[in-house]
């Protein structure tokens, strides 16, 4: 288990990873077999990376609570065969892959070695192929052209062709922000007020003109000089980023996203992937949970929502659960929650398939609420 958020700075003891070992009878006991790394983290993925018969752990880093925008460090903990883990060397492309929110292992090329897929905010989905225990990034144009605010990836054979696909939950279309390649959403990392601290500045573009996302009242809390430059709100309204800040943002680091679309990257073989977007009904909120239902007909469950936003944005709570059928072309047909019975409320954070004697049950984890269970009625 790892911890992260925006409350505790790096170095805080509560940010150390926690490993719980099963005694074989369903009882868990905390172990000291992992190094104490007190950094913000976001995700964990487990696989036998080097084929020695013992599971290894990839830990995805999350930005320091006081330095949002800095790319965090991710790391790989290798099992020594005696239940102890040591941090090992990984390529910088993976070590600093981005602000990862989700990570998963699967054999994407069918060679028997687990490959790694990561995704997060202000970054594209990235694939790292396992070359006999060493990870090499797979440059994939279909993914690189879609940096987004990716919240969750799940690896499964969605269309039943025998190859593992990448199910990817993005921020969705139901937002004040609608990034495109022509009109991206950006985050400037600059010290506007010259106090030695980075001031992340969120902007969006309309018809090629760039504007601050937040209004005068919020911006001037961090940049008081704007109060004198723009005495009234109507003076500030309609001003572009260049008009407001002039040359002060030039040369500063920036992050960019061009798509909030959720969907599936279909594995076409030979290292190629093709993206298919979910229907508009499944783009109503950020998606955090998925489960693939294989069979004669291939189905996909999804859920999401997010409420941790300013009143100016409004809560992202328009997703009531999604059941989608995948046709022979890999396109999706959406069924309403009322007709499907897969009806959810609240902030869905994960969906897992559980095998039982009575068949597969799908568990849906909802933030600040009880877990809900669903079973397919044939």
Residue pairs with C-beta under 8 A, 6 or more apart in sequence:
1 17
1 18
1 19
1 20
1 44
2 17
2 18
2 41
2 42
2 43
2 44
2 59
3 14
3 15
3 40
3 41
4 15
4 40
4 41
4 42
4 62
5 40
5 65
6 65
6 68
7 65
8 14
8 15
8 40
8 65
9 64
9 65
9 66
10 38
10 39
10 40
10 64
10 65
11 38
12 38
13 38
15 38
15 39
15 40
15 41
16 36
16 37
16 38
17 34
17 35
17 36
17 37
17 41
17 59
18 30
19 30
19 31
19 33
19 34
19 85
20 28
20 29
20 30
20 31
21 28
21 29
21 31
21 33
21 83
22 28
23 29
31 83
33 83
33 84
33 85
34 57
34 77
34 84
34 85
35 77
35 85
35 86
35 87
37 59
37 75
37 87
39 61
39 64
39 72
39 73
40 61
40 62
40 63
40 64
40 65
40 72
41 59
41 60
41 61
41 62
42 60
42 61
42 62
42 99
42 100
42 101
42 102
42 120
43 59
43 60
43 100
43 101
43 102
43 103
43 118
44 57
44 58
44 59
44 60
44 103
45 57
45 58
45 60
45 103
45 104
45 105
45 116
46 55
46 56
46 57
46 58
46 105
47 55
47 56
47 58
47 105
47 114
47 116
48 54
48 55
48 56
48 114
49 56
49 58
49 76
49 78
49 114
49 130
49 133
50 56
50 78
50 132
50 133
51 112
51 113
51 132
51 133
52 79
52 81
53 81
54 79
54 80
54 81
55 79
56 76
56 77
56 78
56 79
56 85
57 76
57 77
57 79
57 85
58 74
58 75
58 76
58 77
58 103
58 105
58 116
59 74
59 75
59 76
59 77
60 74
60 100
60 101
60 102
60 103
60 118
60 120
61 72
61 73
61 74
61 75
61 100
62 72
62 99
62 100
62 101
63 69
63 70
63 71
63 72
63 99
64 70
64 72
67 198
68 198
68 200
69 187
69 189
69 198
69 200
69 253
69 255
70 189
70 198
71 96
71 98
71 99
72 96
72 99
72 100
73 95
73 96
74 90
74 94
74 95
74 96
74 97
74 100
74 118
75 87
75 88
75 90
75 95
76 87
76 88
76 90
76 94
77 85
77 86
77 87
77 88
78 85
78 86
78 88
79 85
80 86
90 135
91 134
91 135
91 136
91 137
93 128
93 137
94 116
94 118
94 128
94 135
94 137
97 118
97 120
97 123
97 126
98 118
98 120
98 121
98 122
98 123
98 126
99 120
99 121
99 122
99 123
100 118
100 119
100 120
100 123
101 119
101 120
101 121
101 150
101 151
101 152
102 118
102 119
102 120
102 150
102 151
102 152
102 153
103 116
103 117
103 118
103 119
103 153
104 116
104 117
104 153
104 154
104 155
105 114
105 115
105 116
105 117
105 155
106 114
106 115
106 117
106 155
106 164
107 113
107 114
107 115
107 164
108 115
108 117
108 127
108 129
108 155
108 163
108 164
108 267
109 115
109 129
109 271
110 163
113 130
113 131
113 132
113 133
114 130
115 127
115 128
115 129
115 130
116 127
116 128
116 130
116 135
117 125
117 126
117 127
117 128
117 153
117 155
117 166
118 125
118 126
118 128
118 153
119 125
119 126
119 150
119 152
119 153
119 168
120 150
121 148
121 149
121 150
121 257
122 147
122 149
122 187
122 255
122 256
122 257
123 147
123 148
123 150
124 143
124 144
124 145
124 146
124 147
124 148
124 150
125 143
125 146
125 150
125 153
125 166
125 168
125 265
126 137
126 143
127 137
127 138
127 140
127 143
127 166
127 273
128 135
128 136
128 137
128 138
129 135
129 136
129 137
129 138
129 271
138 271
140 271
140 272
140 273
142 265
142 272
142 273
142 274
142 275
143 265
143 273
143 275
145 181
145 258
146 258
146 259
146 261
146 275
147 256
147 257
147 258
147 259
148 170
148 171
148 179
148 257
148 258
148 259
148 260
148 261
149 170
149 171
149 257
149 260
149 286
150 168
150 169
150 170
151 169
151 170
151 171
151 286
151 287
151 288
151 304
152 168
152 169
152 287
152 288
152 289
152 290
152 350
153 166
153 167
153 168
153 169
154 166
154 167
154 290
154 291
154 292
155 164
155 165
155 166
155 167
156 164
156 165
156 167
156 290
156 292
156 294
157 163
157 164
157 165
157 292
157 294
158 165
158 167
158 264
158 266
158 292
158 298
158 300
158 326
158 330
159 165
159 266
159 298
159 326
159 330
160 294
160 298
160 326
163 267
163 268
163 269
164 267
165 264
165 265
165 266
165 267
166 264
166 265
166 267
166 273
167 264
167 290
167 292
167 300
168 262
168 263
168 264
168 265
169 262
169 286
169 287
169 288
169 289
169 290
169 302
169 304
170 259
170 260
170 261
170 262
170 263
170 286
170 287
171 177
171 260
171 286
172 260
172 261
172 262
172 283
172 284
172 285
172 286
172 287
172 304
172 316
172 319
173 260
173 261
173 280
173 283
173 284
174 283
174 284
174 285
174 316
174 318
175 260
175 313
175 316
176 204
176 213
176 313
176 314
177 185
177 204
177 213
177 260
178 204
178 260
179 185
179 204
179 257
179 258
179 259
179 260
180 258
180 259
181 258
181 259
182 205
182 208
183 204
183 205
183 206
183 207
183 208
184 205
184 256
184 257
184 258
185 202
185 203
185 204
185 205
185 213
185 256
185 257
186 202
186 203
186 204
186 205
186 210
186 254
186 255
186 256
186 257
187 200
187 201
187 202
187 203
187 254
187 255
187 256
188 200
188 201
188 203
188 249
188 252
188 253
188 254
189 198
189 200
189 252
189 253
189 254
189 255
190 198
190 199
190 201
190 248
190 249
190 252
190 253
191 197
191 198
191 199
192 199
192 201
192 222
192 223
192 245
192 248
192 249
193 199
193 222
193 223
193 224
193 225
199 222
199 223
201 212
201 249
202 212
202 213
202 214
203 210
203 211
203 212
203 213
203 241
204 210
204 211
204 213
205 211
209 240
210 240
210 241
210 242
211 239
211 240
211 241
212 219
212 241
212 244
214 312
215 233
215 236
215 312
216 226
216 230
216 233
216 236
216 237
217 233
218 312
219 226
220 226
220 227
226 236
226 244
229 244
230 236
230 239
230 244
236 244
241 249
260 283
261 277
261 278
261 283
262 277
262 278
262 282
262 283
262 287
262 302
263 275
263 276
263 277
263 278
264 275
264 276
264 278
264 300
264 330
265 273
265 274
265 275
266 273
266 274
266 275
266 276
266 330
267 273
268 274
274 330
276 330
276 331
276 332
277 283
278 302
278 322
278 324
278 332
278 334
279 324
279 332
279 333
279 334
281 322
281 334
281 336
282 302
282 319
282 322
282 324
282 332
282 334
284 318
284 319
285 304
285 305
285 306
285 316
285 317
285 318
285 319
286 304
286 305
286 306
286 316
287 302
287 303
287 304
287 319
287 322
288 303
288 304
288 305
288 306
288 347
288 348
288 349
288 350
289 301
289 302
289 303
289 304
289 348
289 349
289 350
289 351
289 364
289 365
290 300
290 301
290 302
290 351
291 300
291 301
291 351
291 352
291 353
291 362
292 298
292 299
292 300
292 301
293 299
293 300
293 301
293 353
293 376
297 325
298 325
298 326
299 323
299 324
299 325
299 326
300 322
300 323
300 324
300 325
300 326
300 332
301 321
301 322
301 323
301 324
301 342
301 351
301 362
301 374
302 319
302 321
302 322
302 324
302 351
303 319
303 321
303 322
303 344
303 348
303 351
303 364
304 316
304 319
304 347
304 348
305 315
305 316
305 317
305 318
305 319
305 346
305 347
305 348
306 315
306 316
306 317
306 347
307 315
307 316
307 317
307 347
309 315
309 316
317 347
319 344
319 348
320 337
320 343
320 344
320 345
321 337
321 340
321 342
321 343
321 344
321 348
322 334
322 337
322 342
323 334
323 335
323 337
323 340
323 342
324 332
324 333
324 334
324 335
325 332
325 333
325 335
326 332
326 333
327 333
335 342
337 343
337 344
341 374
341 377
342 374
344 364
344 366
344 372
345 366
346 366
346 367
346 368
346 369
347 366
347 367
347 368
348 364
348 365
348 366
348 367
349 365
349 366
349 367
350 364
350 365
351 362
351 363
351 364
351 365
352 362
352 363
352 365
353 360
353 361
353 362
353 363
354 360
354 361
354 362
354 363
358 375
359 375
359 376
360 375
360 376
361 373
361 374
361 375
362 373
362 374
362 375
362 376
363 371
363 372
363 373
364 371
364 372
364 373
364 374
365 371
366 372
